[in-house]
Amino acid sequence: MSRAGDIPLEPPLVRGAGAAPAKEDRTYLGYVAAALASALLGGFALAVWMPLAATDAVPGIERAPRLVQAHGWLQLQGWAGLFVAGMAIRIVPRFAGRRPVTGRVTVPLLGLLAAPLALRLFAVPWLDGEAAGAAALAAGLLTAAGCAGVAAVLGWTLLRGGRGRGEAWWGFAAAGALWWLAWAPLAAWWGGRAAEGDGLAPAAFDDAMAWAVMLGAIGNFILGVQSRSVPVFFGRRPPPGAAMAGPGLLLNGGALLFVLAMAAGGAAAARLAGAGLALSGAGLFWGLPLAGAVRGRAHRLRPRARPAARFVLAANLAGVAAGALMAAAGAAMLADGSYAAAPLRDAARHLFGLGPITLLILGMARLIAPVFAVARTEARAAGWLERAPFWLLLAALGIRAGAGLASGAVSYTAWMHSSTLAGALGWLAIALFAADVLRAARNEGRNLAAIEAAALGPNGRPQ
């Protein structure tokens, strides 16, 4: 039964002049492919190489600070950012009752988002002097253009949409779109500061911007998409907008304080960043159990889809733990007026990155991406390509968060080598996921044909 304002999409058996063909959605696979390439060639690859370079076990010790910044942004802007942008542009129109965004918009936008990642991977860390500065400035300006484009698409969709206002997902999606808009001048600002440092932005400035983007541009969509879908999987009603207002204000207030910290210096910057950690950590600790799930069984899902729910549960549990560590680290920074509690901050950053970002991406992609929905019609149980990434990422998360917490008590070499092990496990998990995406995409046409043939019956008519 459809509602007023619904946009009819075209599954295999629907034909009609008013139907929006689902094939328009396949451009989201380009975002998924680019995100996977950024992770495998850049972010997770550097998570293996960079700690070894920092201990002089492999070449590159003199490049270590540049590799650290490249790793962070390839993970955040590439792996998380491209995935969030692609899936948000696909699902927000459906939530809001709008037609899908066409490839004439999504394909050029993907090019704008991917170009600065190539510079961050192949140019900025490896060049010196003015050449490195020019590459960093170009990366910042291209990022600004891409982020502004994402914000425009999502903002227009939400403003013109006929559904969802007042619901929790709409508020988080609107806040997320505003943060993508804010990311544009922040990226240009980063490019200018990195150009002044011959390709290397000031560490505190870069760190504050990374937290602002991770919490604002990424975190809002994590809470928004979950609040719309995940409670239903576990037999609960989606939380009303009023119930999520408090966590949302804390999350976004904390992200805004990180932006203010970028403009400050000394003890003021540290205290602003500490307050940002404390507020946003409390928002995650409070909001993730409401918007998503931290316990229970996804009994509303079909058996074939239930293994993916484990990713969601583990992601949210990691996010709650990250929120607690962020709040504790923020309190220490506020009290000390310095960048104190480095082990807590390192563990929290990677709990969030491997949990509510990476585990959740894999879980929600399997649950809501059309290519996996079609793959679940195959007459087979969930295989090792679907199950192994969960355990690999769980091991990577435990090792990397543990290494961060222990970093003040163990040798630098032990910390870095543990980080390398975690990076290698994470890389393997993403590689297996990429192989599964490729298999599902390759089989999609055959599976759709089988669905249609079964529905039409031997006489070519609907049964």
N, C-alpha and C positions, 0 to 999 in steps of 0.2 A: 504494500500500500504506500503510495507516494503522498507527499505533503505539498501544499502550495509553495512554489518557489524552488522545488526540487529540479535538478537538471538531469534528465534521463541519459544515462550512459549506455553504451552499446556493448553488452555482452554478446557472445557468439550468435544468439538466436533472435536478437531484437533488430528489427529494421524499421526505420521511420524517418521522415524528414526532420523531426524535432529532436532526434537522438544525437548526442555529441559522441563521435566515435572514440572508443577507448584507445585506439592506436595513437592518438595525439599524445598520450601519456608516456610513450616509450622514450622520450627525451630524458626522463628522470634517470634512465640507465646510463646516460652519458655522465651525469653527476656522480653516480655510484662508481663508475669506472674511474673517473678522475680522482675521486676520494681514495679509492683503493690504490691507485698508482702513487698518489702522494704519500700514503702510509707505507707502502712496500718499498718504494724507491727512496723515500725521504725520511719521514718521521720515525718509523720503527727501525729502518735501516740505521739511521743515525743514533737511535737508542742503543744499538749494539756497538757501533763504531766509536761514538763520541766518548763513552766512559773509558774505553781502552786507550784512546788517544790521550785522554787526560792523565793517564798513568804512564804514558810513554811506552805502552806495550805494542802499539802500532803507530805508524807515522801520523803526525797532525797535532802534537801537543801545543805547538804555537798557535794553532787555529782553534783550540778548545773553546774559548769564549764565543767565537763566532758560530761554532758548531752547536753550542748550547742554545743560542737564540734561533738558529735555523731549525733545529729539532723542535723547539717549542712551537714555532709558528707553522711549520709543516704539519704538525699534529693538530693544532688548533684551527688554523685557517684552511688547511688542506683536508685532512681526514675528517674532522668534526664539521668544519664550516661548509665544505662542499656537500657533505651528506645532508646536513640540516637544510641548507638552501634548496637542494634538489627535492627532498621529500616535502619540505614546507610548501614549495611552489606547486607541488602535486596535490597535497591533501587539503591545504587551507581553502582553496576554491570549493572543494566538495563540502567541507564543514560549513562554509558560509553560503552555499547555494549558488555558486557562480560556475560558469563554464570553465573548463580546463584552459590553462595558459598555453598558447600555441608555441610551436617550435621556432617561429620567427622571432619570438622574444627569448625563449629559454636557451637556444643554442648560442647566439651572440653573447648572452650573459655568462654562459659557462666559459666562453673564451676569455672574457674579462676577468673572471675569477681564477682561471687556471694560469694565465700568463704570469702574474707576479709570483706564483709558486715556483715556476721554472726559474725565475731570477733568484729566488731565495735558496733554491737547491743548487743550481749550477753556476751562479755568478757571485752573489754576495759573500758567501763564506770563503771563497777561494781567491778573490781579487784583493788588491792592496791599494791604499792611497785614494786618489780622486776617482779612479775607476770603480772601486768598491763603493764609495760614497754615491756615485752617479747611479750604480745598479740598485742600491738601497732606496734612493729617492724615487727611481722609476717603479720599484716594487711597491712603495708606499702609495704613489699616485694611482697606479693601476688597481691596487686593492681598494682605494677610495672609490674609484669609478664602479667597480663591481659591487661593492657593498651598497652604494647608493642605488644601483639598479635593483638589487634584491629588495631593498626597503621600499622602493617605488611600486614594484609588482605586488608585494604583500600588503602594503598600506592601501593601495587602490582596491585590491580584492576585499579587504576587510571593510572599508568604507562603503563599497558598493554592494556588499553581500546582504542578503535578506534574512540570515539566520545567525543565531549564536550570541548576539549582544546580551550581556548580562550573565552569560555562562563563563565558567572559569577558564576554559580553553581560549575564549575570545580575548579576555583580558591579558593572558600571557602571550598570545600571538601578537596582539597590538603592542605590548611592551617590547617583545622581541623585534618587531619591525622597526620600532623607534631606536632600538639599540643597533640594528644594522645600519640605520641612517646615521647614528652617532659614530659608528665604527669608521665611516668615510673620513671625517676630519681627523679622527684619532690616527688613522693609518697614514694620512698625509703628514701629520705632525711627527709620527714615528719616522717617516722617510726623511724629514728634515733633520731631526736629531741624529739619525744614523748617518746621514751624509756628512754632518759635522764631525762625527767620529770615524770617518773613513770606513763606513759600512757597519759599525758596531754602535748600537744605541746604549745609553747609560743603563746599567744593570737594574737599578731601582725603578727607573722610568719604564723599561721594557717589562719588568715583572708586574708592575701595577697595571699596565695596559693589558697584559695577558689575562690577569684575573678579571678585569672589567669585561673583556670580550667573552671569556669563558662563562662568567656568571650571567651577563646581560644578553648577549646575542645568542649564546648556546643554551644557557640555563633556563631561560624563559620558555624556549620551545620544548625542552625536556619536560618541564612541568605542564606545559600546555597540551602537548600531544598525549601525555600519560593521563591527564585528568579527563580527557575526552574518551579514552579507549580502555585503559588498563583496569579501572575498577569493574567495568562490565565483564571483563574476562574472568574475574574472581567473584562474580555474583553480587557486586555492590553497585549502588547508584553512583554516577559521577558526582563529585563534590560540587555544591553550588558555588557560585562566584563569591558570595560573602564569606564562605568558609575558607577560601584560598586567598582572601584579600590580605590577611596578616602575613602569611609566608611570602606573598608576592611583594609586599612593601618592604619587608626585611631584605629579601634577595636583591631587589632593585636599588634600595637605599645603600646597601653595601657596595654594589657595583659602582654607583655614583661616587661614593667616597674614594674608590680607587682612582677614578678620573681626577678628582681633586688632588689626590696624592701625586699624580703625574705633574701637576703644576706647582707643587710645593717642593720644599727641600729640607734636608736635615731631619731634626726630631719631629717637625710638623708633618712631613711626608710619612714618616714611620708611624706616627699616631693615627693619621688618617687611614693608612693602609691597615693598621691594626683594627680600627673601628669597622672598616669595610669587611675584614675577615670575620669579626665577631658577629656583625649583623647578618651577613649573607650565610654564615655557617648556621646560625640559629634558624634562618629561613629554610635552609635545606633540611635540617634536623626535624623541623616541624612540618614542612610541606610535602616531602617525598612520601611519607606513609599515607597522607591524605590523597595526593594526586595519583600515586602509583600503588604499589603493594610491597610489603616487607614480610608477609607471611601468607599462608593459605594455599589453596589449590585452584588452578585456573579451570574450574569444572565447566565453565560456559564455552570453553574452546573444544573443538573436536579433538579426539585423541591424537590425530596426526600432527596437530599444531601445538600440543601441550609441551613438548620438550623446549620450545622457544620461550615458554613462560619462565623457565629457570633462569634465563639470561636477565629477564626483567626483575625477578626477585633479588638475584645477586647484585644487580646494578644498583637497586635502591638501598639495599643493606650497606653496600660500599659507600653510597652517597650520604646515608645517615652517619656512618662513621667519619666520613670526610667532614661533614658539618660539625660534628663534635670536636674534631681536631682543629678545624678552622677557628671555632669559637675560643678554644683554649689558647691557641697561638695568638689570636687577636687580643685577648685579654693581657697576655704577657707583653705584647708590643705596646699596648696602651700604657701599661704600668711602667715600662722601662724607657719608653720614648726612643726605641731603637728597633732594628730588625732582629728581634730576639726570637727564640723558639724555632730556629731554622729546621731542626729535625721534624717538628710537628708540621711546619708549613710544607716541607718536601713530601712528607707522607700524605698529607691532605690533598696536595695537588695531584699526586699520582693515583690516589684512591678515587678522586673525582674523574680524572682522565681515563682510567681503565674501567671504572665502574659506570656511573651515570652517563658517560659518553660512549666508551667503546662497547662494553657489554650490552648497553641499551640499544646502541645502533644495530648490533647483530640481532638481538632479540626482536626489536620492533620491525626491522626490515623483513625478517622471516614472517612476521604476523600480518603486516599491512602492505608490503610491496607486491604488486600484481604478479610479478614473475615467480615469486615463491608461492602465492596462492594457487596459481595454475599448477606448479610442480607438485603440490600436495594431492592433486588428483591422481598421481601415479600410484599404481597398486604395489606399494612397497612401504615398509616401515622406515622411520628415520634412520639414516645410515651414519657411518662414522664421520663423514664430512660435516654432518649437522651436529654431532655430539662432541667431537674432539675439540673444536674451538672453545667450547665452554670451559672444559677442564684446563686447557692451556692458558686461557685468560685468567682463570681463577688462580692458577699457580703463579702466573706473572704478577697479578695484583698483590698476592700475599708476599712474594719475594721483594717486589719493589717498595711496597709500603713498609715492610719490615726493615729493609735496608735504609729507608729514609729515617725511620724512628731510631735506628741503631747508629746513625751516622755520627752522632756525637760521642759514641762510646767505642767504636771500632776504628781501624785504620782507614785512611782515605782509599787505599788500594782495595781493601775488602769491600768497602761501600760501592766503589765504582765497578768492581768485577761482579758483584751481586746485581747491580743495575744492568750490566751487560747480559747476564743470564735471563733476567726478566724481559729485557728487550727482545732477546732471541725467541723466547716462548711466545711473546706477543706477536712478533713478526710471523711465526709459523701459524698462529691462530688466524691471522688476517689472510695469509696466503691460502689456507684451506677454505676460508669463507669465500675468497675470490674465486677459487676453483668451483665452489658450489654455485655461486652466482652465474659463472660462465656455463655450467652444465644446465642450470635452470633456464637461462636465456636461450641456449641452443635447442632445448627440447620444447620451448614454449609453443611454437607453431604446431608441432606434432600433437602436443597435448590438447591444444585448443581444437584441432581438427577431430581428435578422438571424442572430446566432449560434445561437439556439435553432431557428429555421426551417431553417437549414442542417444542423444536427445531427439534427433529426427527419425530414427528408426530405419528399418530396411526399405521402406517405401519412399524415403526422403521427405516425410511429413512429420510434424511434431507428434510425439506419442502422448 
